[in-house]
Amino acid sequence: MNKVCIYLVFLCCLFLVACDKTSPVAPEENELLDGPIEGLTTQQQIQFLKGDEAFADVFTINEGLGPLFVANQCASCHPGDGKGHPFVQFTRFGQSDTLGNQFMTFGAPQLQNKAIPGYQPEVLPTGATFTSLIAPAVTGLGFLDAVSDADLIALSDPNDMDGDGISGRPHWNTIPSYVQLRPNSISKNGKYISRFGKKGAAYDLLHQTSGAYNQDMGITSLFEPIDVFSLLEIDPEVNTETVRNVVAYLKTLKQPLPRDVNSGDVILGKQIFSDIDCAKCHSPQLTTGISPIEALSNKTFFPYTDLLLHDMGVGLDDNYTEGFALTSEWKTPPLWGLGLSKDAQGGTCFLLHDGRATSIESAILMHGGEAVQSKNKYLLLSESEKTQLITFLESL
């Protein structure tokens, strides 16, 4: 080998070493919300990828967007599969009691605040109560979907029989005809336990997804064929296979993974979380029942929710509701992934149903109703104990 060749080889080696040192380090698995659960079949993995692609699809006018809409893709409200930002919050209106929405002919339940050229966005009708919401993270939903009705009923205490001031209850709601009941579903006066959405008004992920296509993007499907502008039934603008692929994607997204689990402050903070009774609503551990997806069957997981409705007090009462939840009732949101929330929200976390809390502590201090005792116990903690609790919550 002549000197020129040796010199070129030497330069190539230097280049490769330099590239290796300057290449970005791949994030750890517990720093990402995206990704499938383990144990999927080849066919389920293929459907996951198809659903992932459809979740990011941008709808245009030619593809049926609108004419009234809120967003033009699923991912714009759930960036990185995480929580939404107040900049893309959405407004629900028209129901202030459990007697049903009286403004359905005025565009309820969701305000479509954008329109394609030639149309005008909706405005809130006079006299309609409303609330603003931000989209939740969508990871781990298949695990939540697979928890049995019997387990949720066992967690509930609607009449506060144990006298602890906490009276969580399932959201017994009517369901659309197109949903398929879960294995061992339990009915009560013709209603079934629903569990998705801020008020837990959607029965399952098909119900939630079909409603989002329709209400968020003005896209009709076989499941939700009513156009939000004309209020007439029209041909599907998204095919059934695509909807089912998105549902499968949401069902098989992995659960958020905790970080720093061996840290002393995290361990102490976890104990404080239990000591001040946060775990009575944000139940650390749940178990799935039988699922058509084998990888989701009989799995223990750690979402920090009981999926029940709780009265959160006057401060969080927006005078708006869905289904048979009261205006002050909200479904306990899962806390898993909490420490990653700000990654999807531009570097600042926006918590509670409408993003009004910009830190974990401010969210705690806005708790009322059934959570007021836990909030008061938090206020009695020392500064170091508060720090340990927040450190634990950020590790989820």
N, C-alpha and C positions, 0 to 999 in steps of 0.2 A: 504493500500500500504506500503510495507516494505521500509527500508531506502535505499536499493540497487536500487529499482525501482525509488524512488524519485530522487536519484542521477543521474540515467541514463536519466530520463526525463529532469532534469536540464541541463545536458550536451548537449542533443539534442537541447534544446532551445537556448543555447549559440551558438551552431554550426549554427543554422538557422539564428540567428541574425548576426553572423559574415559573413555568405555567403551573406546575404542581403546587408551588408555594402561594401563588396568587389566585388559584381557583377557589371559588366559594365553597365553604364546607357545607355538606348536605345537612339539613336540619334533622334532629332526632325525631323519631316517630311520635313521641309524646309532645312535640312542639307543633304538630300539624293536626288539623281537624279532618282533612280529607283522607280518603283511603277506604278500601273495603274491609269487612270483617274477615276473620280467618275461617277457613273450612268451607268456602263456597265451591260448588261444582264448577266445571268448565263452562257449562251453559249459563250458570248464574253469574260468573265473572264476565262473560260476554254481554249479558243483559245489563250488568252494572256499568260497563263501559259505554253502552248505548245510552243508558239513562244519564250518565255523567255528561255526555255530549249534548243530549237534549236539554239538560238543565241549563247549559250555557248558551243554547241557541237564542239568537236575537230575532224576534218576529218583526216583520215589515208589514206595510199596508197590503201588499200583494199576498201575504201569507195569513191575512185575517186580523192583524192588529187593530184593536179598537172597534168602531170609531172612537170610543171613549176607553181610557185605560189609565193605569197607575204606573206600570213598568212595561218594558218590552222584552224582558227575559227573567227567568227565575233567579239567576245568579246576581242580578243587580240589587235585589233585596237581601240576598244571603251570600255576601262576598266571601269566598273561601269556605263556604258552608257554615259561616259564622253568623253572629248577630248583625242585624241591620243598623243603619245610622239614622239619627233623626232627620238628616237631609232627605232621606227616602222613606220617611214614615208615611203611613196611610191612615185614613180616617174612616171609622165605622159610625153609622148614625141610625137613629130612628126607633130604638127600642129602649124604654126606660123601666119596663117591668117584665114579668114572665108571661104576659098575655100575647106576645108575638109582636112583630114589627109592623107598625101602622103606616110606614112610609115606603112600602115596596113599590108602589106605582110612581114614586118620585126618585127611583134609582137606588134605594136602600138594598142591602145593608152597607155597601161600601161606596164611598165618594170617589168617582173617577175624575181626578183633577187634571188630566191631560186629554188632548183630543188630536186626531189627525187633521190635516188641512181641510177646511170647509165645515168643520163642526166646532161647537163650543163645549168646553169642559163643564162638568156638573158643578152646581153650587149647592150649598146646604139649604134645604127648604126651611121656611119659617116654622119655628116651633119644634124642630127636630133636635133631640139630645144627641150628643156625639162624643167620641173619644178618639185620641190619636195614639197609634201603636207603632212599634218598630218590630221588624221580623225577628223571630227567634233563630238560634242556631239549629241546624237540621241534622247534626250528627247523633248517632246512637238511637234514632227513632224506632228502628226495628225492634230493639230490646224493649222499649216502652210499649210498643204496640203488642208485644207478645206476653205481657204480664196478664195473668188471668183475672177475670172479673172477681172471682172469689177472694183473691189476695187483696184487691183494692177495697172490697167490702170489709174484710177483716181489719184493714188499717183505719177505716172510718169510725167516727164517733159522733154522728150528727146531733145527738142530744146531750153531748158532753157527760156521759154517764160516769166517767172517772173523775169529773170535777176539776180537771186541770186547766179549764178555760179554753181548750182547743176542741173544735167540733167539726173537723173536716168531713166532707161528704162527697160521694161520687156525683158526677153530673149525669143524671138520668135524663136522656134527651131522645126525641124522635129521630129516626134515621132515614136517609133516602133509600129508595127501593133498590138501587144498583149496588149497594155494599153487600159484601158477603160476611155473615156473622163469624166471629172468632170461634174456635173450638170451645165448647163448654160455656158459651155466653149465657148470661143471666138476664132475664127481663123483669121489669117491674111496671105494672099498669101499662103495658105496651111500649115502654121506653127501654133503652139500653144505655150502658155506661159509655159515654164518649170521653175522649182524653186529649185531643190535640187542639191547639190554638190557645190564646191567652185565657179564655174562659173555659177551655176544654169542651168546646161545642161540636167539634168534628169527631165523628166516630172512629175513622181509621185514615190511613194515608191516602187511599183512593178518594175518599170524601174530601180530605184537605187539599189534595193536589188538583182535583177537578174544579173545586171552588176557586183555587188560586188562578188557574188558567182563565176561568170565566171572569172573576171579579178584579183580578190584578191586570190582566192583559186584554180583556174583552175577547177572549178566544173560546169559542164554543166547542164542545165535545159530545160524544154519544151520551156521556153521563150528565153533563150540564149544557143542554142545547139552547137555553134561552139567551138571546142576545141582550146585553145590558143596556143598549141604547134603544132599540125598538121594542124590547120586552116581548118579542115574538120568537117562536122556535125556528131555528134555521139549521142548515146542514152543518155537520161538524167541520171546524176549521183546523183541528188537530186530530190526527188519527188515533184510534184506540190503542194501537201498539205503542205509539210514542208515550201516551199517558201511562200505560202500564210499565214501560221501561223506566220512566221517572219514578214511579212508585217503587219499583224494585230497587232502583238506585238509593232512594231514601231509606228503604228498609234494610239495606245491606251496607250502609255507611258505618264505619267502625265507631265504637264508643270513644269519647275523649279519654286520653290516658293521663293519669296524675304524674306530677314531677316532684322531685326532692322528697320522696316519701320517707327517707331515713334521716331527714334533717330534724334536729332536736326541737326547733321552733315549730315545725310542721306537726310533729307528734304531740307537743304540748297544746298547740292550737286546736288540733282535732279533739282533744279531751275537753277543752274549754267549750268548743262547739256543742258538745253533748251536755256539758254541765249547765249551760244556760238555756237548754231545751230547744235549740235550733233544730236538732235532729227529730223532734216530734212531728214536724211538717216536712222538712227536707230530709226524708228518710234515706240514710246512707246506702242501704242495701235492698235490692229487690231481686226476684227470681222469675225468669220467664217460664211459661207453661209450654204446651205443645205448639209448635209452629210448622207450617208447611215448608219453611226453610230450615233444614235440619241443623244448620250452624247456629240457629237462634233458639233451638229447643232446650229447655231445662238448663238455662245458663244463669249463674249468679253474677250480678253486675252492680255498679255503685254510682247511681245517678244523682243522689241527694234530692229526691222528690217523692211524694206519695201519690202524685197525679190526682189529688183531690182538690175540691173547692174549699177555700177558707175566707172568712170575712176579714178583710184587711183594714177595716176602719174608715172613718170619715175622710181622712187625708187622701186615700187612694180610691175613694168612691167617685167615679166619673159620670154617674147618673146615666150610664149606658150599659146594656147587657146583651147577651146572646143566649138563645135556648132558654133554659130554666135556671140559670145562675142569677143571683141577685146582683145589683149594681156595685156593691162593695165586695163581692166575691171574686177571687182570682184563683186560677189553678196554680198550685205550687210549681214554680219553674225549676227545672233541673239545674243544679249548680256545677255539674261536671263541665269542664271546658271554660269555667269562669275566668281563670287566669289567662286564657288566650283570647278573651273577648275583644280587647283593645286592638289586637292584631288585625281584626276584620273591620274595626271601627275608626281607623285613621290614627291610632296611637293613644286615644282616650276612650275609656270604657263609658258606655251609656247603658244604665241598668234600669230595672223595673219595666213595666209594660210599655211605657212611652219614652224611655231613655232619660227621664228627668234627673236621675241620680248619676253623677259623674265620678263617683268613687264607691267602693264597697261600703265604706263607713257611712256615706250619705244615704245609701240604699237601706242599710240597717236602721238608721235613725228615722226613716220615713215609714217603717213598719208600724202598724197600729192594729186595732181589733184583736184578733186572736194572738197576734205576735207581740202585743205590747209588753207582756211580762218578760219575754226574751230580750226585747229592746232595753227595758229597764235594767235587766241583769247585765247587759252589755255596758251600760253607763256606769255601773258600779265596779267594773273591772279596772285594774291598774293599767297604766299606759303600756307597760311591758306585756301584760296579758292581752290587751287589745291588739298590739302589734303581732303577737303570736297567732291570734285568731285570724287576722287578715292574711298573715303569711300562709296559714293553712288553706284558706279559701283561694288564695292566688295559686296554690299548688295544684288545685283541682283541674 
